[in-house]
Structure formats: C-alpha cells, structure tokens
Amino acid sequence: MMSHRTSVSPGSLKPYILRIMTTEDIKQEIEREPFVPLRLHVSSGQTIDVNYAHTAWVRQNTLLIVHPLRKGTQEIGNYDVIALRLIERAELMVESSAA
C-alpha cells in the first residue's frame, strides 16, 4: 500500500491519504484498533465518511456502511453499499497536533 501525507486542512483534523486500495487495505482500515474515522473516495467523485467503529463491513464484492443517528446508538439513519472496485482511495481523518 502506498501512502503519503497531504497539506493540513482547516480545523482539528487533517487527512492522511491512502492510495491504491485493495480489499485487504479496506478491511485493515475499518478494523483498525483504535479506530480512525475515514473518508472513502469513489470513482464517481462521491465521498462517503465512516465516522465510527463497527459501522462498515466487507461483503463479497461490496462494502456496507451504516450511518448511526449518533455515536453509540443502534438506530440507523441511512446506509451505503459500495462496490469494492469503485473505491479509489481513503483519507484517514487523524487528529492534528496543537501548534
């Protein structure tokens, strides 16, 4: 997996871009301990955020992402199903250090 840092974005989070996503890369990121929120970029140009641990699952050829109404709830507001081959890259939304 190739990766590099991008410039710092406004606010307390900065993206850490992962490129050349494979199924194993996606599984590794959604199973990371401790979990780090991520933003998936798909080939259509759409982005989909995975904000919480245990809200995304790899299926045969797809990724299922549920979007809880709020952290810690079992209530789902929405969900996305994405073909794995359409995921181009992921940004890890890591906390930036205080300057």
Buried (B, 14 or more C-beta within 10 A) or exposed (E): EEEEEEEEEEEEBBBBBBEEBEEEBBBEBBEEEEBBBBBBBBEEEEEBBBBBBEBBEBEEEBBEBBBBEEEEEEEEEEEBEBEBEBBBBBBBBBEEEEE
